Amino acid sequence: MDMEDVTACVREYIAQNDISVAQMSSDLGIEESRLRPGDGGKFSAEEFLDICVYLHIRPEQFKNRRIGV
């Protein structure tokens, strides 16, 4: 799984779990459009890890898709 797939999985998780994109954006300093499904580009490694910490999810759970998405 490449970073593009992981990014899509993260965005899907955020959308399916009704997580406030506005609040995440404010808390993490990542533009809202990058957190929503669509063409926001891939997350950097730092953004990905910050999102994982924010969501209390281990990074490998996205890689292995073991988070119930």
LINQUI-V662358 format. One record per residue. N is the residue number from 1. RES is the residue in one small letter. PSI is psi as a letter, one per 40 degrees, with the letter a starting at -180 (none if undefined). OMEGA is omega in radians with two decimals (NA if undefined). D_FIRST is the distance of its C-alpha to the first C-alpha in Angstrom with 2 decimals. Layout:
n: {N,N}
res: {RES,RES}
psi: {PSI,PSI}
omega: {OMEGA,OMEGA}
d_first: {D_FIRST,D_FIRST}
This chain:
n: {1,2,3,4,5,6,7,8,9,10,11,12,13,14,15,16,17,18,19,20,21,22,23,24,25,26,27,28,29,30,31,32,33,34,35,36,37,38,39,40,41,42,43,44,45,46,47,48,49,50,51,52,53,54,55,56,57,58,59,60,61,62,63,64,65,66,67,68,69}
res: {m,d,m,e,d,v,t,a,c,v,r,e,y,i,a,q,n,d,i,s,v,a,q,m,s,s,d,l,g,i,e,e,s,r,l,r,p,g,d,g,g,k,f,s,a,e,e,f,l,d,i,c,v,y,l,h,i,r,p,e,q,f,k,n,r,r,i,g,v}
psi: {h,i,d,d,d,d,d,d,d,d,d,d,d,d,d,d,e,f,h,h,d,d,d,d,d,d,d,e,f,h,i,d,d,e,e,i,i,a,g,e,i,i,i,i,d,d,d,d,d,d,d,d,d,d,e,f,h,h,d,e,d,d,d,e,f,f,e,f,none}
omega: {3.13,-3.05,3.10,3.10,3.13,3.12,3.12,3.13,3.11,-3.14,3.11,3.12,3.14,-3.11,-3.07,-3.11,3.09,3.10,-3.10,3.11,3.13,-3.13,3.10,-3.14,3.13,-3.08,-3.03,-3.11,3.08,-3.11,-3.13,-3.10,3.13,-3.12,-3.13,3.05,-3.11,-3.07,3.11,-3.10,3.14,3.03,2.97,3.11,-3.14,3.11,-3.14,-3.13,3.08,3.12,3.12,3.11,-3.13,-3.09,-3.10,3.13,3.10,-3.09,-3.10,3.07,3.06,-3.13,-3.11,-3.14,-3.14,-3.09,3.08,3.10,NA}
d_first: {0.00,3.79,6.81,8.04,6.01,6.88,10.21,10.84,10.38,12.77,15.12,15.31,16.15,18.79,20.30,20.50,22.09,24.63,23.92,26.19,24.35,27.70,28.08,24.59,25.22,28.60,27.54,24.56,25.89,22.93,24.16,24.10,22.69,19.47,19.08,19.75,17.72,18.35,18.13,18.21,15.80,12.91,13.97,15.14,14.31,17.77,17.43,14.31,16.27,19.42,17.99,16.85,20.36,21.98,20.43,21.06,17.57,15.89,12.64,11.00,12.11,9.72,6.73,8.57,10.00,13.39,15.26,16.82,15.28}
